[in-house]
Amino acid sequence: MPASEPVRLGRKRVLPSCPNPLFLKWLTELRDQAKEKGLKTQYTYQKAISSLNKYPLPLQSAKEAKILQSFGDGICKLLDEKLQRYYRENGPDAPIHALPEGAPPPGRQDNNSLAPSRKRNAAGDQGKDNGGGGGGRKKKREYVPQKRSGGYAVLLTLYRQSQIPGSKGYMFKMELQAEAQPLCDKSFSVPDLGSKYTAWSSVSTLIQKNLLMKTHNPARYSLTDEGLALAERLESAEQGTKEGPQGDGEEARSEGEEDEEEEDGGPGMVDLTVSDNDEEERTHPAGTLTRSETEGTSSGKAQNPQTASRPPSAGSLRPGSYEIVLCVDFIETTGVGLHRKQELVKELQRNGVNFDVRKLNVGDFLWVAREKVAPVPGQLRAPVGRELVLDYVVERKRMDDLCGSIIDGRFREQKFRLKRCGLRRPVYLVEECGTAASHLSLPEATLQQAIVNTQVVDGFFVKRVQDVRESAAYLTVMTRYLSKLYENRTLTCRSRELEGDGGGTDEERGTPSCSLISFAEFNHGAVKNKCQTVREAFARQLMQISGLSGDKAAAILEHYNTPHSLLTAYERCVSEAEKEKLLSSVRYGKLKRNLGPALSRTVYQLYCSPGALS
């Protein structure tokens, strides 16, 4: 290139418009007609428009468009019919890669055309759009959640929490629901009659609108910069210090209205989920949830009976408003040994125990304080009462089952999960098999030693019984004891997600803890095969080493919570001997004993040996 010639920077040619403007025009008309009639086919046409805009080559017929995404037989047939009509009206040689003279160009983007429903605006709005040179498109109005809706309550709650000095800047789900409930007319936990959505479902809308941010596991919710600005205005309107975004009832927009004025003109799709705890997610148009929310306040629709009857302190159960119920894992009533398991159920029924059979993700028996809810006139089933789990969980073991669990490794894992399930009083209920214990794969002395270790080393309360009848008697006595123990106590709901669960001082004085977690949170947190953090996977990995118990693994995790941090510590060591003794001085358990050089060497060999272990 000659030195005198200037260097040309940037794009050398203008990007051409869509080479198939006629097909694009017809698809846009079909989409707008479907949208005006409220048909879901509008979304299919929208996808076809986007696909056609990306295709750089001219098409001679609609059949050639079958290679494009979202072009099925139905769309191709419609376009071919329009093409044949176009040829009849304009002649067989009419150009199809240019619009007829006088036709408005569809534009490169698929969202420049207005649906017929959008053209039905006031004359003033039309004049403003036409005079402002906005291309016939209305300016997007700001999204504001309906007052007293779930999104409104969540934004206000997070804003008020952020204004507290020393605030941590985020909230967990349980505390956010409890704090936001008084600001919402819809329940955060129980859907209205005939609906499957709760007020919590609107959280996904806030996340999609970049007003709310969800991070970590367990989930932490915090406001984005946009959400903070909107929440500040909502708070000002709530306090009456200035005209808020919902002051005149016209500026405020519900989620259902928001779709019709999306900036990009596309069909707004909002993911509304019943819960964020790994439940099935469903995708619906954005108006579904909010219409049900706004109807409850604006059209005089009755509130949820369960929500309306509760006091503002919805997280507590007062004396007399609940009953103690024994929960039996369904595995204890089905499967192998059905006759023996049915005998346990019959004994509980004969003793008059109030029990319920359900799936328990950890333990075989536990007790819940179930809220007493009166039936609602005209409703088939009574509303579901809240359930708080008492701090007692029972793992039942026959000697043959204990032998099998020791051999396949389930025994240590079960104890590890029981100690970390959130309940403070785990119990091992051991059924003796009499002479049958002498015919097991492990010596009886080994089994007895495992039981003693469970009580002395692991800190479980161990109850020995002879048969199923004695097991039923123990559960019966425990149920009556707990009913008496909690008879005159007010129970409050706490969350395992929160720092400092509370209740420790009561436990030290020997009085029962009245700060309990909900059954739903307990059972969800105890899922065996749920998604694990690196720390949890590392703990399970360490516990596979012979002689490395849960307490020892927990002690190692206090110093090195991931394999990467442990390997980094090994790299800092200057000699092999120092690496082998790295973990030997780690203290574990109540007696604060050292882990020892043997286990320290084993862990080092496992993670640092380059080849196969001999």
Disulfide bonds with the S-S distance in Angstrom:
none
